[in-house]
C-alpha cells in the first residue's frame, strides 16, 4: 500500500486501533453477559470505526495508486479494482 503523507498512515492506524479497542469491549461485554442492546451499541461503534478507516484508506488509494494507474493509461483496471471493492462493501 502506497501511503501519501505519513499522517495518512497514522490516521489509518489510529482508526483501526479505535476499532480494536471497541471490539475488545464488545467481546468482554458478551463474555460477561451484558444487556444485548448495550452490546449492539458497542458493536456499532466498531463498525463505524472500521468504516471510517476504510474511507481514509480508499481516499489514499484514489489519490495515490489509482491516480498513478490512470496516468499510466490503466483506467479500466483502476476503475474495475475500485468498483469491485465498492460492490463488496458498504462504503
C-alpha positions as CSV (number, residue, x, y, z in Angstrom):
1,X,0.0,0.0,0.0
2,X,1.5,3.3,-1.0
3,X,0.6,6.0,1.5
4,X,0.7,9.7,0.7
5,X,1.9,11.7,3.7
6,X,2.9,10.0,6.9
7,X,-0.1,11.4,8.7
8,X,-2.4,9.4,6.5
9,X,-0.8,6.2,7.7
10,X,-1.0,7.4,11.3
11,X,-4.7,8.3,10.8
12,X,-5.5,4.9,9.4
13,X,-3.7,3.1,12.2
14,X,-5.4,5.3,14.8
15,X,-8.8,4.5,13.5
16,X,-8.0,0.8,13.3
17,X,-6.8,0.9,16.9
18,X,-10.1,2.6,17.9
19,X,-12.0,-0.3,16.3
20,X,-9.8,-2.8,18.0
21,X,-10.5,-1.2,21.4
22,X,-14.2,-1.2,20.7
23,X,-14.1,-4.8,19.6
24,X,-12.3,-5.8,22.8
25,X,-15.1,-4.1,24.8
26,X,-17.7,-6.0,22.7
27,X,-16.1,-9.3,23.4
28,X,-15.7,-8.5,27.1
29,X,-19.4,-7.4,27.3
30,X,-20.6,-10.6,25.6
31,X,-18.5,-12.8,27.8
32,X,-19.9,-11.0,30.9
33,X,-23.5,-11.3,29.7
34,X,-24.2,-7.6,29.3
35,X,-27.5,-6.4,28.0
36,X,-27.9,-7.2,24.3
37,X,-28.7,-3.6,23.3
38,X,-25.6,-2.3,25.1
39,X,-23.5,-4.9,23.2
40,X,-25.1,-3.8,19.9
41,X,-24.3,-0.2,20.6
42,X,-20.7,-1.1,21.2
43,X,-20.7,-3.3,18.1
44,X,-22.0,-0.4,16.0
45,X,-19.1,1.7,17.3
46,X,-16.7,-1.0,16.0
47,X,-18.3,-0.9,12.6
48,X,-18.3,2.9,12.4
49,X,-14.6,3.0,13.3
50,X,-13.8,0.4,10.6
51,X,-15.9,2.2,8.0
52,X,-14.1,5.5,8.8
53,X,-10.7,3.7,8.4
54,X,-11.9,2.2,5.1
55,X,-12.8,5.6,3.8
56,X,-9.4,7.0,4.7
57,X,-7.7,4.0,3.0
58,X,-9.9,4.4,-0.1
59,X,-9.2,8.2,-0.3
60,X,-5.5,7.5,0.0
61,X,-5.7,4.8,-2.7
62,X,-7.6,7.1,-5.1
63,X,-5.0,9.9,-4.6
64,X,-2.0,7.6,-5.0
65,X,-2.3,4.2,-6.6
66,X,-5.4,4.8,-8.7
67,X,-4.3,8.2,-9.8
68,X,-0.9,6.8,-10.9
69,X,-2.6,3.9,-12.7
70,X,-4.8,6.3,-14.6
71,X,-1.8,8.5,-15.6
72,X,-0.2,5.3,-17.0
73,X,-3.3,4.6,-19.1
74,X,-4.6,1.8,-16.9
75,X,-8.0,3.5,-16.4
76,X,-10.1,0.4,-16.8
77,X,-8.0,-1.7,-14.4
78,X,-8.0,1.0,-11.8
79,X,-11.8,1.7,-12.0
80,X,-12.6,-2.1,-12.1
81,X,-10.5,-2.7,-8.9
82,X,-12.2,0.2,-7.1
83,X,-15.7,-0.8,-8.2
84,X,-15.0,-4.4,-7.1
85,X,-14.2,-3.2,-3.6
86,X,-17.3,-0.9,-3.5
87,X,-19.6,-3.7,-4.7
88,X,-18.4,-6.0,-2.0
89,X,-18.6,-3.4,0.8
90,X,-21.0,-1.0,2.4
91,X,-18.9,2.1,1.6
